[in-house]
């Protein structure tokens, strides 16, 4: 029976397979799960798939797609088969993600402070000042606890030899942690026996660390209790479901810009009982939209005067305003030297090979090896889809090379990466596994003891077997990421228990 699912599973020689070794054997961390999966009858699997779809619809899990002819509220796509990661491997990944978060936080502190990296030539000034992400009004600000990067996400991919690489940093308002939580709650009920037997690490401690980390930085006075709100651009944002979901899960009021007001040097939440002071704002909108007085005058989403309150140290904004600067892919090529300078250690996880065209040697390399590279926008504010060099011919190729020559600082080239593949359950066949390219978005949050990393994260799956780009906007789907442990599994939960009689019947006491 075990040969049935593997008989037509496409094993690739140029990609790392998450489930199978090069010889075609099932990897140790997958063996129990695969045996269970292979024993599930087709009728039962159909019921489990129907449960996934039903939970997504009932919970209203959506991913908004702008200008989608089928409507903006697209149901979230979830493949029920998890991405399984062994404990020893995750220990290395987790340490590398925490180090990367610490490094990027130190870079932000330097660029908005002493700027030693620019003075010593470790970062080119054009890379920093040449983009809209550097917010001059934030120069000289010293956030509470020296924390600029309260929430961090990094997109990881596995190279053909099995090593993890960082392919993109998310430092402004990282998304996806709420979707990862919802994936966990659904998939854990699809395979409850396996979830328990494999000793999968829970994720609730990560979100509790996030609560504690934000509360610890709150600028309190007297006997005040930390009042934390989650700031959203509104229901038309592509990840608005996640904003509402996380606000409810974390216990934070979900607010828009017009729900907040600045009086003097204090931010208040407008309530039916009057104004209530806000100590921490967990934001899910872009830097420049947060304060129309000093950052972007045409923003109708921000809080006028917010930046002045930040300067006075009367409110914490997470992530700190200006942190979107480091989402530039062009920064990756400079990180190893910067890590040695700021942290005194080697960068634990390599970034995918990156060339910023703003440097002449890199520009010449890109011209010579154009067919072997993928061309991307250097700065997050640019709207440009990745372009694969080998796909461009004739005038289209010449046109892009001309544009790069005219504005070299606006482009970055990266090495082509064959993403690893993982099994996905086919919805169009009764009993078949498909091989799909997969990537992992890992998350870290700042705590008083350092950065805490979510065990797992949001696994994202490409729509087709030969896709090179994984994107929910392009029809991709997601997976739950199971990180196994050899030790005890934490039983901590932040989910509220079911409503019982004691909640409904009022007693004399």
N, C-alpha and C positions, 0 to 999 in steps of 0.2 A: 504493500500500500504506500510505503514511504516513497517508492520510486515514481508513483503516479504524479505527484505535484512537481517533482524535479525533472521528470522526463522531458517536459516541454518548456522548462524554465530557461530563458536565454542567458547562458553564462558567457560573460564578455572577457576577452583576454587583455583588453586595453583599459579596463576599469577595475577598480577595487570593488569586490562584492561584499556587502555587509553581512550576508548570510553564509556564503560559501567560501572555502579556501580556494587557492589556485588549482588544487587537485580535484575540486568539486565536492569535497566533504563539508558537512554542515559544521560551522564554527561552534566551539563549546558553549558559548553563551546563548546560542540559538537552539541547541539540541532539544531541550525539554519543550520549548514552545513549538518547534516544528513538528515534533511527534504529536503533540496535542492538536495542532492545526490540521495535520493530515488525517486525524481520526474524526474530525467533525463532519457530519453528514451534510450534503448539499442543502437539504431543507432547513437544517438548523443554522447553517451559515446565512441563508437568505433571511431568516428571522433576526439574526444579529445585525445584518446590514440594515434591515428595516428599522431596528431599534436605534441605530446610529442616525439615520435620516429623521426619524421621529423626534429624537431628542434635540437635534439641531433646529427643527422647525418649531417645536414647542418652546424652546428656550430663546427663540428669535436670534440665533447666532448668524450674523450676516457680515459680509465684507463688501462695503460699498465700492462700486466701480463707476468712476465718472464717465458720463456720456455712453453708458451701456444701453443699447437699444432694448434690452429685456428688462430694464429698470435698474435703479441704483442699488437696491437691497438684494444682493446676490447671496443665497445661502452658503454658509461656510462649507468648504470641501474637506472631508476627513476620511483618510484611509484607515480602516480598523487595525491593520497590522502595525505594531510599534517598531521603532528603531531601537535595537537592544545594544547597550554599551556595557562592557565588563568593568568591574570596580577598579582594577589596576590602571586601565587605560584612562578612565574618567579622572582618577586622581591627578594624572599629569595634565589633562585638559583643564581641569578646574584651577589648578595652580597657575597655569599659563594665562587663563582668562583674568584671574585676580591680579596677576602682575601687569597685564596689559591695561586694565582699568586704573591701577595705581600710576602707571606711567603716563597715561593720557591726562589724568588729573594733574600731575606735576607739570606737564607741558602747558596746560591751560593757565596754571598759576604763574608760570614764567612769562608766557606771552602777554598776559594782562598785567604783569608786574615788572620784574627787573629786566626781562628780555635778554638774558644771557645767551640763550640759544641763537638769537639773531646776531648778537655782538660777536660771538665766537664762530659764526659761519656754519653751525650745525643745522640750521634751517635757513633757506633763502628768503629774504624779506618779500620778494615778489609772490611767493607761495602764500604768505600770511596776509599781506596788505592788498594783494591783487584780487581778493574775493570779497563778496558782500558779507561773508560769514564773520569777519572780524568786526566786532561792534566797538567803535571808538568810545562811545559814552561809557562803556564798561571798564575802560582802562583805569587801573588803580584800585578797583573794588577788591576787598578782601572778604570773601564769604565766610560764614560761620564755620569754625572748625577747619578752615582751609579746604573745604570740600566744594569743588566745582562740579564734579561728576558724581551725582547721587545715584543715577541709574545708567547702566551701560549695557550695550548689546553688541555682539560681534558675530558676523556671519562666517561660519566655518565650512570648509570643504576638505574632503580627504583626497590626497593625491593617489596615483596608481600604486605607489609602494606602501600605502596604508597610513602615511603620516597626515596629521591634521594641519591645515593651513588657514590663516586668517585672510579672507578675501574682501571684507568690508567692515568698517566700524560705524556704530550708530551711537552718536553722542548728544544729539539734540533733545529728542523726546522719543526714545526707543519704543517701538510697538511690538506686540506679539506675546507678551508674558501672560496676558489675560486669555488669549486664545490657547496658549499652552496649558493653562489651568483647566479650561473647558475640555480640551482634548483628553486630559488626564481623567477627569470625572466621567467621561463617556467611555473611553477605552477600558478603564479599570472595571467597568460593569459589563463590558462585552466579553472580557476574558478574566473573570474574577479569580478562578482557581490559579491560573498562571501568574497573575499579578501578585498573589500571596506566596505561591511556591518559589518564585524566582527572587523573592526578597527585593522588590523594587523600592528604591528610595522615594519617600514622599516629598512633595514640594511645599507643603504648608509652612515649614520652618523658614523657607526663603522669604515668603511674604510677611511673616512675622518679623523677620530681620529688617525688612523694608519699613514696617511700621515703627519699630524701635529706633532705627537709624534716623528717620525724619523727626521723630519726637525728641530725640536727644539734642538736636540742633535748634529747636524752637527757642526764640528769644523771649523767655517768660519774665513776667514781673509779678512780684508778690506771690499769691497763691493761685495764679492762673494755671489752667490745664492746657496742654497743647491743642490748638484748633487747626487741623489740617484739612485743606480742600483740594479737590482734583479739578483743574481748569481744563475745559474742553473747548474746541472751536465750535462745536455744535453738532447737530444730528446729520449734517451733510458731509461730515468728515468720513473718510473711507473706513476708519477703524472705530467709529463712534460706539458700536456695540461693546467693544473692549473697554472704552472709557466708563460707560455706565456699569459694566460688569465688575470691573476692578473697584470702582467707587463703592459699590454695594458690598463687595467681598472684604475690602479693607476698612469699611466703616467711615469713609470720607464723604462729605457732601459733594455732589457733582455740580459744578457751577460753570457758567459762561462769564465772559468779561463784564457784561452789564449787571451781573449779580454782585460784583465787588465794587467798592469805592474807596478812594484815598482821601483821608481827612488829616491834614497836617503831615506827619510822618508815620502814619499807621494805615494799614489796609483793613477794611471791614467787609463783612458779609451782610448783605441786606436781608433781614428776616422779618416776619410778621410782628415780632416782639421788639423790633428795633435793630440797631447795628451791633454786630458781634465781631470782636477782633479776630483777625486771621494771623496765625503765626507762621504757617508753612503753606506754600502753594506747590503742589505736585502738578506740573504743567504738561499738557499734551498738545500744545500748539507751538509753532515755530518761534524762534527768538524774536525776529523783527516785528511780529504782530502783537507782542505782549504789551507794548507801551506806545500808543500813538503820539505822545508828546515828544519823545526823544528818539524813537527808533523808526517807526514807519507811520507817517502822518495819515495815510489813507486807510489804516486798519480800523475796522469796526469791531474787532474781536478782543482787543486788549483792555488794559486797565490804565487810564491816564494817570501819570504820576507814579507808576509802580517802581520805576528804576530809582527814583529819588528815595523811596522807602527802603529799597535794597541797599543803597549807599549808606543810609543811616543805621543799617544793621537791625531794622525793626521787622523784617520779614525775610524768610528763607524761600528762595525760588529753586525748585529742583526739576531739571538740572539748571545750574546757574545760567543766567542770560549770557550769551556769547559762546556757549559750549558747542554749538553747531559747527563752529570753525573746523573741528577735527574730523568731521565726517568726510573730508576730502580724501579721495583715494590716492592723491599725489603724495600725501604724507608718509605712506607706507614704506617707501624706499629709504626714508631717513630715520626710521625708528630704531634700528639696531645701534647706531652711533649715539643717538639721543638717550637710549636706555642705559648705555654704559656711562654716559655723562651724569644723568639725573639719579639713577638708582644704583650705579656701581656694579651692575651685573649684566649678563648676556640676556637678550630677548629670548624667552623660553619657547615661544611658538613663532615660527617664521611667517611672514606675510607672503602672499603670492608675488612673484617677481614683478616689480613695478618700475616704470620709467616715466618721469614727469618731463614733458616736452619743453618746459621752460628752461631746461639746461641744454646747452648746445650738444654735448656728447650724447645725451639721451635722445635728442631730436634726430641726430644722425643715425643712431642705432635703430630707431623706429622706422626711418626711411628705408634702411637696408633690410630689415626683417619684418616688413609690414605684413606679409602673408601669415606670419606665425604669431601675430598679436591680436588682441582685442582692444579697440579704441573706445575710451570712455570720456565723459566730461570730467574735468579736474575738480569742479566745485559743485556742491549739492544744489546751488541755486540755478544751475544750468539744466535745461530740459533736453536731454539727448539720450536716445536708446543706445546700448552698446552696439558697436559695429565690428564685425569679424573681418579682418583684413583679407582673408582668402576668398570671401564672398564677393568682394568688389572687383569689378572688371572695367576696363576702358575708361570712359569719361567720368563715371561715378568714383572710380579710384583716384583719378587725377584731381577731381574736384575736392575730395576730402583732404588729399595731401596739400592742396593749395590753401585750404582753410586752416590746416594745422600750421603751415608756414607763416600765415598772416597773424595768427594769434596762438603761438605755441604754448603759452602759459595756461591756456584754457583746456588743454587736452592731456590725457594720461594714457599710457599703454600698459597692458598687463599680459603676462604669459597666458596662453590658452591652457585651461585646466580641464582634463577629463574627470568629471565628478564621479564619485563612487555611486554604485547602484544598490538599491534595496528592493526586496520583494513587496509588491502591492497586489491587493486582491482585485481580480478582474470583475467589473460589474456587468460585463456583457457575455460572460461565459459562466457555466454552472460551477466549474471547479478548475480554476487556473490561477497561477501566480505570474504576474508581469514584473519585469525588471525596469525600474524607473530611477533616473538620476536623483540624488537626494543631497540636501545640505542641512546644516544645523545652525540655528540662531541661539547662542548661549547668552545668559543674562547674569549680571552682577549688580549688587546694591551696596552702598556704603553703610557701614555700621561703625560704632565706636571702636570695635576690635579690628577694623579693616574691611576688605570687600568680601561679601558673602556671595557665592555662586549657586545659582539654581541647579540642582542635580537633574540634568537633562536639558530641556528647553523646547523650542519649537522646531520640529523637523519639517522641512518643506520639500515637496516632491514635484518634479517637472511633469508637464502634461503628457509628453511623449518620450519614448525610449531614447531618442537621439538628440533631445533638446540640450542646449548648452546654457540656457538661462532658466533659473527657477524663479517664477514670479506668480503671485496670486492674481495679478492683473492679467496675466497671459493664460489663465485657466489652470494654474497649478493647484495642487491640493496639499494637505498637511498630514502629519503623523504625530502620535505621542512618542516621546523619547524616554525609554526605560533605562535608568542607570541602576545596575545591580549592586548589591552590597554583600559582603561576607559577614558583616556584623548584624546587630539588631536593627530593626526598622523603627523609626520614630513613629509613635502613635498620635502625635500632636495633630490637631485639626482646627481649622478656623471656620468650618461649616457649622451652621446652627443646627441643632438637633430638630427632629420632626416635632411638630406641635402636638402636645398631649393634653390629657384632661386637665392637668394642673394649670395649663396655660389658658384654658377656656372657662373654667368654673371658679368663681370668686368665693373663697372660703372666709370664715369669720376673722382669721388671723391676717 
